[in-house]
Amino acid sequence: MYEDGALQSFFHSDTSPWWTVNDSKELCRGRLLMAFVPHTDQIPNVLIPESRSEATIHNKINYRIEEFSVSFPLGNPKLPTAALHDFPGERHFVYRAKKRPVVVVSLGGPEVPKNLRPGTKPKWQTSPTMLVAPYYGSEKTDLRAGWHGALVERIQRCEYPQYMWEKLPVNNPPRESILKLDHIQSLGSHYKSYEMTDYVLCDNALDILDDWLLWLTRNELPLKSNLYEIREELLMTNGINLAD
């Protein structure tokens, strides 16, 4: 599944795979899920109600979509509609979302006891969520442009803390994907928010993920970690010296 020169090839074997099969259907760190997750755009888009489609109908509206600037936010809409509730200080943002593989980075902490989440308080304050990181297919197809080949090569040798090269077992045959760690986001823990797969990262893979997150968040890599040593070997194989 993994050719020589990939990070995973240092750990993956027939008897000890990088992705293990676990059909327990329990959420856990390292579990591979399928979920609709939004693209994170550099400039967000905001939805602005303009008018009701009919004067006496409150659940249908005409609207426009504009780029949003936090420095010059638009005023609150003046048009009350049942289809689009407005609250002071809030805006309605519009994102593209796609169903894609995600890996569970954190389960989000223990559930809050019922006596600490009374019905008089908003549910979002205590509704359980987890943190996931999405995978993006890197190969060019009829439906997507694919990633620049030179960039994928550099990602494969672990040059950047925000990217991790991967081949996912949910595809047959497995296809190249990029885990984008700077797109880590919350996802509801309710079963309607995701689809479970039978695949979970092995212990060695979780250790690599932990070191990778440390690298991303603190710009540090433990000198004696597996990730540091493998990255050094991959870079030197391609004529790059970390000491330079």
RODO-2510 file (C-alpha; in nm, 4 decimals, decimal comma):
residues 244
     n   res          X          Y          Z
     1     m     0,0000     0,0000     0,0000
     2     y     0,2888     0,2372     0,0803
     3     e     0,5943     0,2590    -0,1417
     4     d     0,9449     0,3150    -0,0064
     5     g     1,0106     0,6785     0,0711
     6     a     0,6760     0,7409     0,2385
     7     l     0,6571     0,8078     0,6107
     8     q     0,4062     0,5259     0,6564
     9     s     0,6384     0,2700     0,4947
    10     f     0,8621     0,2875     0,8040
    11     f     0,5792     0,1344     1,0119
    12     h     0,3334    -0,0388     0,7785
    13     s     0,3491    -0,4142     0,7213
    14     d     0,1082    -0,7013     0,6588
    15     t     0,1228    -0,7998     1,0262
    16     s     0,1280    -0,4445     1,1665
    17     p    -0,0650    -0,2079     0,9365
    18     w    -0,0684     0,1718     0,9608
    19     w    -0,4503     0,1603     0,9530
    20     t    -0,5996    -0,1089     1,1750
    21     v    -0,9460    -0,2599     1,1302
    22     n    -1,1778    -0,1905     1,4232
    23     d    -1,5475    -0,2633     1,3754
    24     s    -1,6542    -0,1658     1,7295
    25     k    -1,8378     0,1429     1,5974
    26     e    -1,7065     0,3502     1,8872
    27     l    -1,5612     0,6950     1,8378
    28     c    -1,1945     0,7135     1,9312
    29     r    -0,8905     0,9190     1,8527
    30     g    -0,7501     0,8208     1,5144
    31     r    -1,0837     0,6897     1,3839
    32     l    -1,1439     0,7537     1,0144
    33     l    -1,4890     0,9006     0,9465
    34     m    -1,6762     1,0391     0,6484
    35     a    -1,8406     1,3782     0,7005
    36     f    -1,9489     1,6925     0,5210
    37     v    -1,6959     1,9582     0,6214
    38     p    -1,6758     2,3169     0,4953
    39     h    -1,3895     2,4621     0,2964
    40     t    -1,2052     2,7331     0,4853
    41     d    -1,1859     3,0308     0,2501
    42     q    -0,9418     3,3183     0,2864
    43     i    -1,2299     3,5637     0,2580
    44     p    -1,5662     3,4484     0,3951
    45     n    -1,8948     3,5076     0,2156
    46     v    -2,1995     3,6442     0,3931
    47     l    -2,5673     3,5930     0,3051
    48     i    -2,7754     3,9112     0,2999
    49     p    -3,1586     3,8957     0,2866
    50     e    -3,3024     4,1486     0,0419
    51     s    -3,6747     4,0882     0,0224
    52     r    -3,9455     3,8329     0,0676
    53     s    -4,0306     3,6383    -0,2444
    54     e    -4,3921     3,7376    -0,1672
    55     a    -4,4891     4,0152     0,0733
    56     t    -4,7121     3,7959     0,2901
    57     i    -4,4868     3,4874     0,2939
    58     h    -4,2298     3,4808     0,5746
    59     n    -4,0493     3,1535     0,5068
    60     k    -3,9115     3,2381     0,1608
    61     i    -3,6660     3,5183     0,0845
    62     n    -3,4566     3,6690    -0,1918
    63     y    -3,0954     3,7204    -0,0927
    64     r    -2,7500     3,8081    -0,2227
    65     i    -2,4059     3,6798    -0,1273
    66     e    -2,1109     3,9161    -0,0772
    67     e    -1,7537     3,8979     0,0448
    68     f    -1,7256     3,9854     0,4138
    69     s    -1,4688     4,2034     0,5870
    70     v    -1,4378     4,1955     0,9642
    71     s    -1,3137     4,5577     0,9531
    72     f    -1,6273     4,6758     0,7722
    73     p    -1,9101     4,4451     0,8778
    74     l    -2,2481     4,5059     0,7230
    75     g    -2,5306     4,6169     0,9483
    76     n    -2,7886     4,3733     1,0822
    77     p    -3,0563     4,2900     0,8245
    78     k    -3,3779     4,4900     0,8623
    79     l    -3,5965     4,2263     0,7034
    80     p    -3,7624     3,9854     0,9535
    81     t    -3,8273     3,6405     0,8101
    82     a    -3,9160     3,3077     0,9642
    83     a    -3,6763     3,1374     0,7231
    84     l    -3,3717     3,3223     0,8555
    85     h    -3,3581     3,4217     1,2213
    86     d    -3,1349     3,7168     1,3072
    87     f    -2,9637     3,7761     1,6401
    88     p    -2,7711     4,0906     1,7450
    89     g    -2,4070     4,0807     1,6384
    90     e    -2,4440     3,7641     1,4303
    91     r    -2,4044     3,7153     1,0553
    92     h    -2,5062     3,4341     0,8208
    93     f    -2,1953     3,3015     0,6488
    94     v    -2,2024     3,0781     0,3411
    95     y    -1,9518     2,7973     0,2882
    96     r    -1,9040     2,5193     0,0380
    97     a    -1,9004     2,1787     0,2049
    98     k    -1,8134     1,8361     0,0710
    99     k    -1,8319     1,4845     0,2051
   100     r    -1,4750     1,3734     0,2603
   101     p    -1,2644     1,1523     0,4903
   102     v    -1,1691     1,3034     0,8258
   103     v    -0,9601     1,1664     1,1119
   104     v    -1,0570     1,2230     1,4751
   105     v    -0,7874     1,4319     1,6434
   106     s    -0,9655     1,4734     1,9780
   107     l    -1,2920     1,3437     2,1253
   108     g    -1,3521     1,6873     2,2746
   109     g    -1,3606     1,6066     2,6444
   110     p    -1,6144     1,4327     2,8726
   111     e    -1,9869     1,4931     2,8476
   112     v    -2,1242     1,7617     3,0780
   113     p    -2,3632     1,6210     3,3442
   114     k    -2,7353     1,6871     3,2929
   115     n    -2,7649     1,9022     3,6052
   116     l    -2,5090     2,1439     3,4545
   117     r    -2,6941     2,1848     3,1241
   118     p    -3,0470     2,3022     3,2073
   119     g    -3,2997     2,3532     2,9289
   120     t    -3,2969     2,7285     2,9893
   121     k    -2,9439     2,7595     2,8452
   122     p    -2,8444     2,7345     2,4745
   123     k    -2,7616     2,3791     2,3714
   124     w    -2,4424     2,4813     2,1887
   125     q    -2,2789     2,5595     2,5235
   126     t    -2,2639     2,1925     2,6234
   127     s    -2,3441     1,9879     2,3112
   128     p    -2,0558     1,7405     2,2620
   129     t    -1,8249     1,7989     1,9661
   130     m    -1,4957     1,6488     1,8527
   131     l    -1,1991     1,7833     1,6577
   132     v    -1,1333     1,6348     1,3146
   133     a    -0,8843     1,7004     1,0356
   134     p    -0,9954     1,6566     0,6718
   135     y    -0,8253     1,4714     0,3874
   136     y    -0,8186     1,6103     0,0320
   137     g    -0,7643     1,3922    -0,2733
   138     s    -0,4413     1,5017    -0,4401
   139     e    -0,4748     1,3170    -0,7716
   140     k    -0,6261     1,4853    -1,0760
   141     t    -0,9607     1,3433    -1,1891
   142     d    -1,2484     1,4496    -1,4127
   143     l    -1,4075     1,6117    -1,1063
   144     r    -1,1121     1,7935    -0,9492
   145     a    -0,7967     1,9737    -1,0575
   146     g    -0,5660     1,7827    -0,8253
   147     w    -0,2610     1,9167    -0,6407
   148     h     0,0602     2,0452    -0,7951
   149     g     0,2922     1,7460    -0,8305
   150     a     0,6037     1,9248    -0,7002
   151     l     0,4146     2,0313    -0,3884
   152     v     0,2890     1,6765    -0,3273
   153     e     0,6472     1,5465    -0,3505
   154     r     0,7579     1,7934    -0,0839
   155     i     0,4605     1,7064     0,1357
   156     q     0,5456     1,3364     0,1016
   157     r     0,8909     1,3972     0,2477
   158     c     0,7373     1,5818     0,5456
   159     e     0,8570     1,9335     0,4684
   160     y     0,5531     2,1205     0,6020
   161     p     0,3823     2,0983     0,9440
   162     q     0,0363     2,1723     0,7998
   163     y     0,0360     1,8849     0,5463
   164     m     0,0694     1,5093     0,5790
   165     w     0,0713     1,2737     0,2784
   166     e    -0,1464     0,9635     0,3004
   167     k    -0,3098     0,6748     0,1155
   168     l    -0,6510     0,5977     0,2610
   169     p    -0,7827     0,2403     0,2901
   170     v    -1,1399     0,3479     0,2102
   171     n    -1,0477     0,3687    -0,1589
   172     n    -0,9909     0,0617    -0,3752
   173     p    -0,7242     0,0867    -0,4913
   174     p    -0,5947     0,3347    -0,2306
   175     r    -0,5460     0,6854    -0,3711
   176     e    -0,3147     0,9623    -0,2581
   177     s    -0,4631     1,2146    -0,0179
   178     i    -0,3363     1,5108     0,1806
   179     l    -0,4250     1,5536     0,5476
   180     k    -0,4578     1,9284     0,6046
   181     l    -0,3906     1,9847     0,9722
   182     d    -0,4418     2,3605     0,9527
   183     h    -0,8059     2,2783     0,8684
   184     i    -0,8733     2,1063     1,2013
   185     q    -1,2336     2,1876     1,2944
   186     s    -1,5118     2,0903     1,5280
   187     l    -1,7692     1,8305     1,4252
   188     g    -2,0806     1,7356     1,6174
   189     s    -2,0567     1,4034     1,7993
   190     h    -2,4154     1,3132     1,7072
   191     y    -2,4321     1,0081     1,4810
   192     k    -2,6098     1,2119     1,2109
   193     s    -2,2981     1,4289     1,1706
   194     y    -2,0729     1,1558     1,0316
   195     e    -2,0443     0,8052     0,8882
   196     m    -1,8256     0,5554     1,0679
   197     t    -1,5571     0,3528     0,8929
   198     d    -1,3832     0,0422     1,0273
   199     y    -1,0371     0,2016     1,0163
   200     v    -0,8337     0,3451     1,3044
   201     l    -0,4724     0,4644     1,3084
   202     c    -0,2314     0,2276     1,4820
   203     d    -0,0497     0,3313     1,8006
   204     n     0,2664     0,4268     1,6107
   205     a     0,0592     0,6410     1,3754
   206     l    -0,1063     0,8174     1,6710
   207     d     0,2381     0,8921     1,8173
   208     i     0,3397     1,0425     1,4827
   209     l     0,0175     1,2480     1,4772
   210     d     0,0874     1,3790     1,8283
   211     d     0,4376     1,4890     1,7286
   212     w     0,2999     1,6425     1,4097
   213     l     0,0447     1,8488     1,6029
   214     l     0,3202     1,9685     1,8354
   215     w     0,5229     2,0677     1,5302
   216     l     0,2284     2,2569     1,3851
   217     t     0,1185     2,4382     1,7030
   218     r     0,4601     2,5145     1,8540
   219     n     0,6922     2,4888     1,5526
   220     e     0,8936     2,2316     1,7462
   221     l     0,9826     1,8692     1,6780
   222     p     1,1270     1,6501     1,9579
   223     l     1,4794     1,5651     1,8446
   224     k     1,4510     1,1982     1,9417
   225     s     1,1027     1,1450     1,8011
   226     n     1,0331     0,9008     1,5187
   227     l     0,8914     1,1845     1,3106
   228     y     1,2079     1,3930     1,3422
   229     e     1,4360     1,1036     1,2469
   230     i     1,2208     0,9867     0,9555
   231     r     1,1778     1,3415     0,8259
   232     e     1,5534     1,3959     0,8437
   233     e     1,6165     1,0760     0,6455
   234     l     1,3560     1,1646     0,3818
   235     l     1,4918     1,5164     0,3381
   236     m     1,8559     1,4051     0,3200
   237     t     1,7600     1,1419     0,0632
   238     n     1,6425     1,4311    -0,1492
   239     g     1,9554     1,6392    -0,0853
   240     i     1,8161     1,8596     0,1928
   241     n     2,0134     1,8933     0,5168
   242     l     1,8218     2,0043     0,8258
   243     a     2,1409     2,1526     0,9704
   244     d     2,1670     2,4042     0,6837
***
